[in-house]
Amino acid sequence: MSRDTLTPGRPSAGAPVFFWITVGLLAMLLVGGAAGAVLLVHEAGSINRQGGWGWLLAVAIYVVATTVVCSVCAVCAAVSLFRRETHRRLSIAILIISCLIVGAFGPNIIRVLNSMRRQHEEAAGRSKGSPRPPAAPGRRSAIPLSADKRSNPRAIQQGENERILELKSKLWEAIRAKNADAFALLFDQNLSPRLAREKK
C-alpha cells in the first residue's frame, strides 16, 4: 500500500486536464495573433490604399478574441484549482491575468454590442414606419452634377481622403474618451456600409 492510501485526510491531486486546456487555448491565441500579424503585414499595401480600416478591424477582432479566450481560460484555471491539479501556481497566475483582461475589455465590448444592436433596431423601425418621400422635381439637377463628379476622379479621390481623415480623427477621439456609444455610431454610419459594398 502506498503512503497516500494510508492517509485518508490528504486529498490526491488530479490529472492536470484543465490546466493543459488553458495552456492550449493561450497557445492558440498566440499562434492566431502571429498568423494574423503576418497576414496584415503581407496585405499592408492594399489595406493602406483602402483607407486603413483593415488595421482597426483587425485590432477590434483580436481584442474580442482575446477577451473570449481569457474568459474561458479563467473558468478552466478555476476548475483546475478546484480539482487540485498540479501546476497550481501557474493556474493562479493565469486566473488572475485572465480576470484582469476580461474586466478591462469585457464591459466595453458589451456596451459597443448593445449600442450597435439598439441603433440597428432603431434604424429598422424608422425604415418600416416612415414611407419614402416622393421624388422632388428639383432632384433632376443632381444627375449632371454626378456625371461631372464621375468625369473628375481626382476631385472624388480628394473628397474621399478628406472624409477618411475626418472619420479617423473622430474614431481616435472616441477611443481615447472610451465612449462606446460614439464608437458604435461611427462604425454603424460609416464602416458597416463600406464593408457591405466591399463584400458585394
N, C-alpha and C positions, 0 to 999 in steps of 0.2 A: 504494500500500500504506500502511496506517496504521501508527502507531507501535507499537501493541500487537502487530501481527503480526511486526514486526521484532525484538521482544524475546521470545524463546521462554521465558525463565525467569520471566517475570512472569505470574502467573495472572490470568485475566479474571474480573471479578465477574459473578455470575449474576443473573438477574432476581429481584427480592425477592418470590417467590411465598409462601414460608413465613412471611416477615415479615408480609405482609398477611393471611395466615390467622390469625396470632397476634393482630393488631390487630382483626380481625373477631370473633374469639372473645371478646376482652375487651370489645368494644363490645356484643356480645350479652349478656354477663353484666351490664354496667351497665344496659342498657335493661330487661332482665328484672327486675333488682332495683328499678329505679324503678317499673316497672309493678306489681310485687308490693307495693311500699310504698303506692302509690296505692290499690290494691285493699284492702289491710288497713286503711287509714285510712277508706275508704268503709264497710267492714264492721266497724268498731271496736265499735259498739254491740252487735251480735249476738255478737261474739266475747267481749266482757266479760260478757254475760248468760249465756253458756255456761261460764263459769269461767275464761276467759283462756287456754285451752290452745292456741288458734289462734296466739297470739304465739310460744309456744315451738316449735310445729310449723313455723311459717314460718321462724324463725331456724335451726332444725336443717336444713331443706331448703335454705336459701340457703348455709349453711356447707358442706354436702355438694356442692352445685352449684359453689361457688367452688373447692373442693378439686379436683374433677374437671376443671374448665376450666383451672385453673392447672397441673395436671399435663400436660394436652395442650399448653398454651402453652409449657411448659418444653421439651417434646420438639420443638415446631416452632421455637422460638428456637435450640435446639442445632443442628437441621438447617440453619437459615438461616446460622448462624455457620460450620458445616462447609462449606456451599456458597459461602461468601464473598460473600454477598449484601450489598447496600447497607444503610444504617442499622444498622451493626454496634453502635454504642454503645447505641442503643435496644434492640437484641436482647439485649445483655449485661445491661442493666438489667432487662428483662422476665424473663430467665432467672434472675437472682439473686432477684428478688422472688417469682417463682413457686415456686422451690425452697424459699424460707423459708416460704411459706404452706402448701405441701404437707407440709413437715417439721413444722410446728406442729399442723396439724389431721389429717393423714393417719393417724398411728398411733392417735389417739383414736377416729376413725371406725371403723377396722378392729377395735379392741378392742370397741367397742359392738356392731358387727355380729356378731362372734364370740360375744359373751356372749348376745345375743338368739337366735342360732342354737342354742347349747347349751341354753338354757332351753327353747326350743321343742321340741328333741329330747327333753329330759328330761320335759317335760310330756306329750308324745305317748307316750313309753314308759310313764309311770305310768298314763295313761288306758287303754292297751292291756293292761298287765299286771295291774292291780288291778280286780276286778269291783266293781260298785256295791253298797254295803251295802243290806240290806233296810230298808224304811221302818219306823222305830220308831213304836210306838203313841203315844208322847208328842208326836209332831210335829203331832197334830191340834190341839193348843192354840195352834200358831203361826198358824192360819187366822184366828181372831178378832183376834189382835194385828195381823196385816197389814191386816185390814179396818179396825181402829181407826186405823192409820197413814194409810190412804187417806183416812179421814174428817177428818184433821187435816193439811192441806197445809202449814201454817206450820211445824209441827214437822219435817216432812220436809225443807222448804227449809233450816231452820236446821241440821239434822244434815248435810245435803249441803254447806252452806257451811263447816262446821267441818272436814269431811273434805277439801274442796278446799284450805283454808288449810294444813292439816297436810301434805298432799301437796306443795303448793307449797314449803313450808319444807324438806321433805326433798329435793326436786329441786334447790333452790338450794344446799343443803349438799353434795350430790353434785357439782354443777358447780364449786363453789369448791374442793372437795377433789380435783377431777379424777379421781373414782372412776367409771370407765366401767362396772364391774360393777354398782354400786349404781344408776346411772342406767338401765342396761338393765333391771334388775329392777323398778324403779318403773314404767318405761314398759310392760313386759310385763304387770305386775299391774293397772295402773290405766288407762293411756291406750289400750292395744290393745282391751280390751273396750268402752270408751266409744266409740271410733271405729267399731267394728263395729256397735254399736247405732245410731249416727247414720246410717251407711250404709243400714241396714235401714229 
